[in-house]
Amino acid sequence: MDKNLISFFTFGLLLITIGGIGSFFDWDKSMIFIGLGLTLESLALLIFAWKRLKKR
């Protein structure tokens, strides 16, 4: 896998984790971190799918 793809995936997981911990402690901005994390996860999925389809 590509280093950028792994970077998007791991940073997305980190943001989702920070948002989850923040929502547990009633942090107001936790949903922003969860949303950014899900956005990066979706971007990593799209890049992965695009590279797989491009190989065919």
Phi, psi and omega in degrees: 000159182283148181294325178295322180295316178295322179296314177300317183295312183289323178292325175296317177296321178298316179294321178295320178295315178298318178295321178294318177293320178295323178289331176295326179263017179057045177277133186295325186268010184294325180292332176294317179293321177295318179295318177295320178296317178293327176295316178292324176297318178294320178296318178296321178295318179295319178295317178299314180294321180297318180291326178292318180289328180291330179292330182287000000 
